[in-house]
Amino acid sequence: MENPIFVDEMLPKDWGRVREIYREGIATGNATFQKEAPSWEDWDNSHTEKSRLVVRSEGEILGWAALSPVSNRCVYAGVAEVSIYVSQFSKGKGIGSFLLKSLIEKSEEHGFWMLQSGIFPENVPSLKIHYKNGFREVGRRERIGKMDGRWRDTILLERRSTSVGVH
């Protein structure tokens, strides 16, 4: 029998493992423009307190997801950017999709009506997970940023809630 996995609230004490998984994503070169994982304080200040999740199995964190506000203007209070990372040892097991689905549900509980994600075109597994969970491509942001001296594109995806912000 496989070990059960479940989604749980991310706690400050989880930061060590969350940061390790973030570093794994950074090392791939296809997860983020970031070159280093931030301190807990910097990460905490840049992500909304609502909708911070981890996937656990037997006490081990296998992945995490969180939301960042896209703007500090009040009209965008229900719009957030998705961050989702799965441990290299847990990829291909459905954890990313399970985590993203849970993040969507939690975000709607907290009044978010639109989620967006900017994904490198080379990150095919992440694109597939987002499409599977109702995201659609809005466009391609060509040469949006330089990484290691090379311009990179991102695919801009969004998911509109069917229950929040519809009236």
Beta strands, then each sheet from edge to edge (+ up, - down):
strand 1: 6-9
strand 2: 53-57
strand 3: 60-69
strand 4: 79-86
strand 5: 114-119
strand 6: 136-147
strand 7: 150-160
sheet 1: 1+ 2- 3+ 4- 5- 7+ 6-
end
